[in-house]
Amino acid sequence: MRHILAVLVENNPGVLTRVAGLFSRRGYNIDSLTVGRTESLNISRMTIVVEGDDLVLEQVTKQLHKLIDVIKINDITSEQYVDRELVLIKVGADPVIRGEILQIVDIFRARIVDIGRRTLIIECTGDEGKINAVIESLKPFGIKELVRTGKVAMLRGQKFTSISETKEDE
């Protein structure tokens, strides 16, 4: 089973290395890992996607709690959440076929962020299914380069992954 962990950590040098090292030492693969600052400048949030059964999740969680910089861990897999990824795709785009590519861009509500003589760079955000679908739709045109972020996720409604969970919905 795929688990999505929202992990709050102190924004200190080496925290990412320690977290990644923990997974590596235990032989667990990280499917996706994103890190960024939160509303508090001294706290960062990691969204970690890991494949494994409940025992793997339990072990990962226990080991993460042992790290001094880890403040909070929340498994949001079974909760209601919103998630997004971003992809940049460079495709071959001779002037003859640009119209077809632009139709795909419109269908997926993506954007053209760079136009070259023979290439286009397309930006698309969405859930994993949408990102996979836009990639598959553009393959026939020749994907020259692709870069994809990891998943970011946030609980819906009045639930929070924050230090203070007394905030109200706005």
NUBANU-149454 format. One record per atom (N, C-alpha, C): x, y, z; residue in three letters. Coordinates in pm, whole numbers, padded with zeros to 5 digits, always signed. Layout:
BEGIN
XYZALA ...
This chain:
BEGIN
+00084-00118+00000MET +00000+00000+00000MET +00089+00125+00000MET +00040+00226-00065ARG +00111+00353-00071ARG +00068+00442+00045ARG +00165+00497+00117HIS +00136+00584+00230HIS +00190+00723+00202HIS +00112+00823+00243ILE +00153+00962+00229ILE +00173+01018+00370ILE +00296+01058+00399LEU +00330+01111+00530LEU +00356+01261+00520LEU +00290+01338+00606ALA +00319+01480+00620ALA +00404+01493+00745ALA +00527+01538+00729VAL +00623+01541+00839VAL +00671+01685+00859VAL +00654+01736+00981LEU +00706+01867+01016LEU +00842+01850+01081LEU +00939+01927+01034VAL +01075+01919+01086VAL +01128+02060+01111VAL +01227+02067+01199GLU +01295+02194+01218GLU +01375+02225+01092GLU +01374+02350+01053ASN +01441+02392+00931ASN +01590+02412+00959ASN +01662+02301+00971ASN +01804+02302+01002ASN +01883+02230+00894ASN +02010+02267+00876PRO +02095+02196+00779PRO +02107+02048+00817PRO +02102+01962+00718GLY +02124+01819+00739GLY +02000+01737+00770GLY +01886+01802+00791VAL +01764+01727+00825VAL +01723+01635+00711VAL +01723+01687+00589LEU +01686+01606+00473LEU +01779+01485+00460LEU +01907+01506+00480THR +02004+01396+00472THR +01974+01289+00576THR +01942+01331+00698ARG +01912+01234+00804ARG +01786+01155+00773ARG +01683+01222+00723VAL +01558+01153+00691VAL +01581+01055+00576VAL +01645+01100+00469ALA +01671+01012+00354ALA +01761+00896+00396ALA +01860+00923+00479GLY +01949+00817+00528GLY +01877+00712+00609GLY +01779+00756+00688LEU +01699+00662+00766LEU +01629+00562+00674LEU +01567+00612+00569PHE +01498+00524+00474PHE +01598+00431+00406PHE +01711+00486+00365SER +01813+00408+00295SER +01868+00296+00382SER +01901+00328+00506ARG +01957+00226+00598ARG +01859+00112+00622ARG +01732+00142+00622ARG +01630+00039+00647ARG +01589-00034+00519ARG +01638+00012+00406GLY +01605-00052+00279GLY +01467-00015+00226GLY +01412+00097+00271TYR +01282+00143+00223TYR +01302+00244+00112TYR +01226+00231+00007ASN +01236+00322-00105ASN +01138+00437-00088ASN +01183+00557-00113ILE +01096+00675-00113ILE +01045+00693-00255ILE +00913+00683-00274ASP +00855+00705-00407ASP +00857+00852-00445ASP +00834+00938-00346SER +00829+01081-00371SER +00865+01153-00242SER +00940+01263-00255LEU +00979+01342-00139LEU +00985+01488-00180LEU +00906+01570-00114THR +00912+01714-00136THR +00931+01783-00002THR +01004+01893-00004VAL +01034+01966+00118VAL +01020+02115+00090VAL +00962+02186+00185GLY +00953+02331+00172GLY +00920+02394+00306GLY +00946+02522+00315ARG +00914+02595+00437ARG +00763+02602+00456ARG +00723+02615+00581THR +00581+02629+00614THR +00552+02775+00645THR +00436+02798+00704GLU +00400+02933+00746GLU +00492+02984+00857GLU +00564+02893+00924SER +00664+02929+01024SER +00802+02915+00960SER +00882+03020+00961LEU +01011+03019+00892LEU +01108+02915+00945LEU +01095+02876+01071ASN +01190+02780+01129ASN +01141+02635+01118ASN +01031+02614+01047ILE +00976+02479+01031ILE +00958+02449+00883ILE +01000+02330+00842SER +00977+02283+00705SER +00882+02165+00709SER +00820+02142+00596ARG +00726+02031+00584ARG +00776+01938+00475ARG +00781+01811+00507MET +00815+01708+00409MET +00689+01630+00376MET +00666+01609+00249THR +00562+01515+00207THR +00636+01396+00150THR +00621+01282+00218ILE +00694+01161+00181ILE +00593+01056+00137ILE +00613+01001+00019VAL +00530+00891-00029VAL +00616+00766-00026VAL +00568+00666+00047VAL +00644+00542+00064VAL +00551+00422+00041VAL +00603+00321-00024GLU +00528+00198-00052GLU +00560+00097+00058GLU +00456+00033+00111GLY +00479-00071+00211GLY +00352-00102+00289GLY +00357-00213+00360ASP +00242-00252+00441ASP +00241-00172+00571ASP +00145-00203+00659ASP +00132-00130+00784ASP +00255-00146+00873ASP +00321-00261+00866LEU +00441-00284+00945LEU +00554-00190+00900LEU +00570-00175+00770VAL +00670-00083+00716VAL +00638+00059+00764VAL +00512+00098+00753LEU +00472+00232+00797LEU +00503+00252+00945LEU +00472+00153+01026GLU +00498+00163+01170GLU +00647+00180+01197GLU +00730+00101+01129GLN +00875+00110+01149GLN +00929+00246+01104GLN +00883+00292+00989VAL +00928+00422+00938VAL +00889+00532+01036VAL +00766+00528+01083THR +00718+00630+01176THR +00798+00629+01306THR +00821+00511+01361LYS +00900+00500+01485LYS +01040+00555+01466LYS +01103+00521+01354GLN +01239+00568+01329GLN +01243+00719+01306GLN +01143+00772+01236LEU +01138+00917+01215LEU +01124+00991+01347LEU +01040+00939+01437HIS +01021+01003+01567HIS +01151+01011+01647HIS +01244+00921+01621LYS +01372+00920+01693LYS +01465+01033+01648LYS +01441+01086+01529LEU +01526+01194+01479LEU +01493+01323+01555LEU +01596+01389+01602ILE +01579+01505+01690ILE +01505+01620+01622ILE +01522+01639+01492ASP +01462+01752+01423ASP +01317+01728+01380ASP +01266+01606+01397VAL +01128+01575+01358VAL +01034+01624+01467VAL +00938+01707+01429ILE +00843+01764+01523ILE +00714+01684+01525ILE +00664+01648+01407LYS +00534+01582+01399LYS +00527+01498+01272LYS +00460+01383+01281ILE +00439+01295+01166ILE +00290+01266+01157ILE +00235+01282+01039ASN +00093+01256+01019ASN +00077+01171+00893ASN +00023+01050+00908ASP -00009+00966+00792ASP -00145+01010+00741ASP -00148+01076+00627ILE -00274+01130+00576ILE -00338+01040+00470ILE -00284+00922+00452THR -00329+00832+00346THR -00479+00808+00348THR -00534+00783+00465SER -00677+00748+00474SER -00764+00869+00504SER -00704+00987+00506GLU -00779+01111+00531GLU -00821+01173+00398GLU -00908+01272+00405GLN -00942+01349+00286GLN -00835+01457+00269GLN -00773+01459+00153TYR -00665+01554+00129TYR -00667+01599-00017TYR -00597+01707-00040VAL -00575+01758-00175VAL -00427+01738-00204VAL -00396+01685-00322ASP -00255+01667-00358ASP -00231+01718-00499ASP -00109+01761-00522ARG -00069+01813-00653ARG +00076+01777-00682ARG +00104+01768-00812GLU +00240+01755-00863GLU +00253+01857-00975GLU +00376+01885-01013LEU +00405+01973-01125LEU +00498+01899-01219LEU +00475+01916-01349VAL +00565+01857-01448VAL +00597+01963-01554VAL +00722+01964-01596LEU +00765+02042-01713LEU +00806+01941-01819LEU +00750+01955-01939ILE +00775+01860-02047ILE +00821+01937-02171ILE +00938+01901-02221LYS +00986+01959-02347LYS +00955+01860-02457LYS +00878+01904-02556VAL +00841+01816-02667VAL +00891+01875-02798VAL +00918+01784-02892GLY +00948+01827-03027GLY +00820+01885-03086GLY +00830+02002-03149ALA +00709+02069-03196ALA +00734+02144-03325ALA +00749+02068-03433ASP +00759+02133-03563ASP +00633+02216-03584ASP +00645+02327-03655PRO +00528+02414-03676PRO +00405+02340-03729PRO +00425+02234-03805VAL +00314+02159-03864VAL +00226+02093-03757VAL +00287+02047-03647ILE +00211+01973-03546ILE +00182+02054-03419ILE +00222+02178-03415ARG +00201+02259-03294ARG +00053+02270-03258ARG -00031+02279-03356GLY -00175+02289-03330GLY -00228+02171-03250GLY -00183+02051-03286GLU -00224+01931-03213GLU -00177+01935-03068GLU -00053+01979-03050ILE +00002+01988-02914ILE -00075+02091-02833ILE -00107+02205-02894LEU -00182+02309-02824LEU -00320+02260-02782LEU -00382+02173-02861GLN -00511+02115-02822GLN -00496+02031-02696GLN -00391+01951-02689ILE -00366+01870-02569ILE -00341+01960-02449ILE -00263+02065-02469VAL -00235+02160-02361VAL -00367+02218-02308VAL -00456+02257-02399ASP -00586+02312-02357ASP -00671+02209-02284ASP -00675+02087-02333ILE -00756+01982-02270ILE -00715+01962-02125ILE -00584+01964-02099PHE -00534+01939-01964PHE -00518+02067-01881PHE -00561+02180-01937ARG -00544+02310-01870ARG -00398+02332-01829ARG -00311+02295-01919ALA -00167+02315-01898ALA -00129+02450-01959ALA +00000+02482-01956ARG +00048+02609-02012ARG +00175+02587-02091ARG +00191+02667-02195ILE +00317+02672-02267ILE +00403+02776-02196ILE +00521+02736-02148VAL +00607+02830-02076VAL +00731+02869-02156VAL +00756+02800-02268ASP +00869+02836-02354ASP +00842+02783-02494ASP +00873+02868-02592ILE +00857+02829-02732ILE +00992+02843-02801ILE +01040+02732-02856GLY +01162+02733-02935GLY +01127+02710-03081GLY +01228+02710-03167ARG +01200+02687-03309ARG +01141+02550-03333ARG +01189+02451-03261ARG +01143+02314-03282ARG +01096+02245-03155ARG +01082+02321-03048THR +01037+02261-02921THR +00940+02353-02848THR +00863+02293-02759LEU +00778+02365-02665LEU +00805+02308-02527LEU +00800+02394-02426ILE +00802+02345-02288ILE +00663+02369-02231ILE +00606+02262-02180ILE +00470+02262-02126ILE +00477+02243-01976ILE +00400+02322-01904GLU +00387+02310-01759GLU +00247+02261-01727GLU +00239+02161-01640CYS +00108+02110-01600CYS +00111+02078-01451CYS +00005+02114-01382THR -00010+02076-01241THR -00138+01997-01225THR -00136+01906-01128GLY -00255+01826-01102GLY -00220+01707-01017GLY -00317+01620-01001ASP -00289+01498-00925ASP -00211+01401-01012ASP -00168+01293-00952GLU -00081+01197-01021GLU -00145+01144-01150GLU -00275+01119-01147GLY -00345+01068-01265GLY -00341+01166-01381GLY -00365+01292-01353LYS -00362+01394-01458LYS -00221+01408-01515LYS -00121+01409-01428ILE +00017+01423-01475ILE +00055+01305-01564ILE +00020+01184-01521ASN +00048+01065-01603ASN -00024+01073-01738ASN -00148+01121-01737ALA -00226+01129-01860ALA -00168+01230-01959ALA -00125+01346-01910VAL -00067+01445-02002VAL +00064+01393-02060VAL +00142+01324-01979ILE +00268+01266-02030ILE +00239+01165-02140ILE +00144+01075-02116GLU +00108+00974-02217GLU +00057+01040-02345GLU -00021+01146-02331SER -00077+01216-02448SER +00030+01284-02531SER +00139+01324-02467LEU +00245+01395-02539LEU +00355+01303-02593LEU +00358+01179-02550LYS +00462+01086-02596LYS +00470+01073-02748LYS +00357+01067-02819PRO +00366+01053-02965PRO +00438+01169-03035PRO +00448+01284-02969PHE +00514+01400-03029PHE +00664+01402-03000PHE +00709+01311-02916GLY +00851+01302-02884GLY +00890+01387-02765GLY +00884+01328-02648ILE +00926+01398-02528ILE +01079+01400-02527ILE +01135+01520-02532LYS +01280+01539-02535LYS +01338+01542-02393LYS +01260+01597-02301GLU +01306+01611-02163GLU +01183+01625-02074GLU +01195+01574-01952LEU +01083+01580-01859LEU +01139+01593-01717LEU +01079+01682-01639VAL +01113+01692-01497VAL +00982+01703-01420VAL +00976+01628-01310ARG +00851+01616-01236ARG +00880+01634-01087ARG +00797+01713-01022THR +00813+01729-00877THR +00754+01609-00806THR +00780+01603-00680GLY +00712+01505-00597GLY +00575+01557-00559GLY +00503+01474-00491LYS +00368+01508-00446LYS +00374+01603-00328LYS +00286+01702-00328VAL +00258+01782-00209VAL +00113+01757-00174VAL +00083+01748-00046ALA -00053+01715-00004ALA -00089+01793+00121ALA -00218+01825+00133MET -00267+01898+00248MET -00404+01843+00285MET -00426+01825+00416LEU -00554+01778+00464LEU -00663+01879+00432LEU -00782+01828+00401ARG -00895+01915+00370ARG -00967+01954+00499ARG -01046+02058+00492GLY -01133+02097+00602GLY -01060+02149+00723GLY -01107+02109+00841GLN -01057+02165+00966GLN -00942+02086+01026GLN -00891+01988+00956LYS -00776+01913+01006LYS -00648+01979+00954LYS -00544+01978+01039PHE -00419+02044+01005PHE -00301+01955+01037PHE -00197+01968+00958THR -00067+01913+00994THR +00018+02033+01030THR +00003+02078+01151SER +00080+02193+01198SER +00107+02175+01346SER +00193+02258+01398ILE +00226+02248+01540ILE +00105+02283+01624ILE +00037+02388+01586SER -00083+02430+01657SER -00204+02388+01576SER -00282+02297+01627GLU -00400+02249+01554GLU -00526+02318+01602GLU -00514+02437+01658THR -00630+02509+01708THR -00679+02611+01608THR -00619+02616+01491LYS -00659+02712+01388LYS -00799+02678+01339LYS -00870+02777+01294GLU -01004+02758+01240GLU -01000+02766+01088GLU -01097+02701+01023ASP -01110+02715+00878ASP -01140+02860+00845ASP -01084+02907+00740GLU -01112+03045+00698GLU -01191+03044+00571GLU 
